[in-house]
Amino acid sequence: MSAQDRGHRAVLEVQGVHKRFGDQHVLRGIDLTVHQHEAVVLIGASGSGKSTLLKTVNLLEQVDDGRIVLAGDDITDPRADVDAVRARIGVVFQHYNLFPHMTVLANVVLAMRKVFGTPRAEAERRGLELLARIGLGDKAGEYPDRLSGGQQQRVAIVRAIATNPELLLLDEITSALDPQLVGEVLDLVSELKAAGSTIVMATHEMSFARRVADRVVYLKDGVIIESGTPEQIFEHPQRPETREFLARLSDPFTA
Ligand SMILES: Nc1ncnc2c1ncn2[C@@H]1O[C@H](COP(=O)(O)OP(=O)(O)OP(=O)(O)O)[C@@H](O)[C@H]1O
């Protein structure tokens, strides 16, 4: 049964969103609703618009048309407070997530302290607890460059959830990692999903999409071609474009 069927409220509503970069029409009428506790995975070829879509939700890119609603609030309204909106959303990107000049713990507590004004002792207690939970309690005083890429991404994820955001956006968070480090990062995402986080994730990791997504959304040239459960998309794709995309992935000579 889907989150929608269970009557969970919509956390994110993307409605008729268009985005152009000069002559290039990168998002062409995107409609997407994400319900509380749902994990939606965006798949599609490089350049299909996955990152741009996530950036419009975090207000890193302005939409040209349409609107985006976060838990009932139109965040694309020009009067919306950008910092207040970003404080409600946790984000992890492919690269450059941690501040290199700050310790792991300082990175994790930063938003709690600066954005929410959490007292230092309380923020550090929560930071240490979160780091311990992902097995990195002993790295709290280290600088990020002393951690593996997988450990750094896990810290970045923990930092993004430290403030209990309403929505977590994950953009290709494993694509810069050595293959043997991918699993530990995706396992943490699975745990967050199991604990009830609401997640939108762009990924090239199809096996993960299959395992964790409630819904898989296939994007091509800025259009949602098809969306459904992992079984619907991977086992019984309805659209020829989706079938071609998936067939190409499994062909080592054209992938
Ligand atoms: N700031 C920008 N200025 C101009 N063009 C941009 C900008 N950001 C993205 N684009 C273009 O928009 C298109 C969609 O890019 P986007 O990064 O959203 O794709 P993607 O599906 O996330 O790709 P990938 O899987 O490689 O990350 C691409 O053609 C890209 O070159």
The ligand as an SDF file (V2000), in Angstrom:
LIG
                    3D

 31 33  0  0  0  0  0  0  0  0999 V2000
   23.2520   26.4240  -14.4930 N   0  0  0  0  0  0  0  0  0  0  0  0
   23.0570   25.9200  -15.7160 C   0  0  0  0  0  0  0  0  0  0  0  0
   23.2320   26.6850  -16.8190 N   0  0  0  0  0  0  0  0  0  0  0  0
   23.0100   26.1870  -18.0450 C   0  0  0  0  0  0  0  0  0  0  0  0
   22.6210   24.9260  -18.3010 N   0  0  0  0  0  0  0  0  0  0  0  0
   22.4300   24.1140  -17.2550 C   0  0  0  0  0  0  0  0  0  0  0  0
   22.6410   24.5570  -15.9110 C   0  0  0  0  0  0  0  0  0  0  0  0
   22.3610   23.5250  -15.0610 N   0  0  0  0  0  0  0  0  0  0  0  0
   22.0070   22.4910  -15.8540 C   0  0  0  0  0  0  0  0  0  0  0  0
   22.0520   22.8280  -17.1620 N   0  0  0  0  0  0  0  0  0  0  0  0
   21.7050   21.9620  -18.3020 C   0  0  0  0  0  0  0  0  0  0  0  0
   20.4320   21.4130  -18.0380 O   0  0  0  0  0  0  0  0  0  0  0  0
   20.3540   20.0710  -18.5090 C   0  0  0  0  0  0  0  0  0  0  0  0
   19.8750   19.1750  -17.3700 C   0  0  0  0  0  0  0  0  0  0  0  0
   20.9230   19.0610  -16.4270 O   0  0  0  0  0  0  0  0  0  0  0  0
   20.7550   18.2670  -15.0570 P   0  0  0  0  0  0  0  0  0  0  0  0
   22.0320   18.4590  -14.3030 O   0  0  0  0  0  0  0  0  0  0  0  0
   19.4940   18.6690  -14.4110 O   0  0  0  0  0  0  0  0  0  0  0  0
   20.6450   16.7780  -15.5830 O   0  0  0  0  0  0  0  0  0  0  0  0
   20.7330   15.4080  -14.7630 P   0  0  0  0  0  0  0  0  0  0  0  0
   19.6100   14.5670  -15.2310 O   0  0  0  0  0  0  0  0  0  0  0  0
   20.8080   15.6840  -13.3150 O   0  0  0  0  0  0  0  0  0  0  0  0
   22.1100   14.8210  -15.2770 O   0  0  0  0  0  0  0  0  0  0  0  0
   23.2130   13.9240  -14.4890 P   0  0  0  0  0  0  0  0  0  0  0  0
   22.5940   12.5540  -14.3570 O   0  0  0  0  0  0  0  0  0  0  0  0
   24.3860   13.9380  -15.4090 O   0  0  0  0  0  0  0  0  0  0  0  0
   23.4750   14.5920  -13.1770 O   0  0  0  0  0  0  0  0  0  0  0  0
   21.7280   19.7250  -19.0400 C   0  0  0  0  0  0  0  0  0  0  0  0
   21.7110   19.8500  -20.4350 O   0  0  0  0  0  0  0  0  0  0  0  0
   22.6220   20.7570  -18.4210 C   0  0  0  0  0  0  0  0  0  0  0  0
   23.7070   21.0380  -19.2440 O   0  0  0  0  0  0  0  0  0  0  0  0
  1  2  1  0
  2  3  1  0
  2  7  2  0
  3  4  2  0
  4  5  1  0
  5  6  2  0
  6  7  1  0
  6 10  1  0
  7  8  1  0
  8  9  2  0
  9 10  1  0
 10 11  1  0
 11 12  1  0
 11 30  1  0
 12 13  1  0
 13 14  1  0
 13 28  1  0
 14 15  1  0
 15 16  1  0
 16 17  2  0
 16 18  1  0
 16 19  1  0
 19 20  1  0
 20 21  2  0
 20 22  1  0
 20 23  1  0
 23 24  1  0
 24 25  2  0
 24 26  1  0
 24 27  1  0
 28 29  1  0
 28 30  1  0
 30 31  1  0
M  END
$$$$
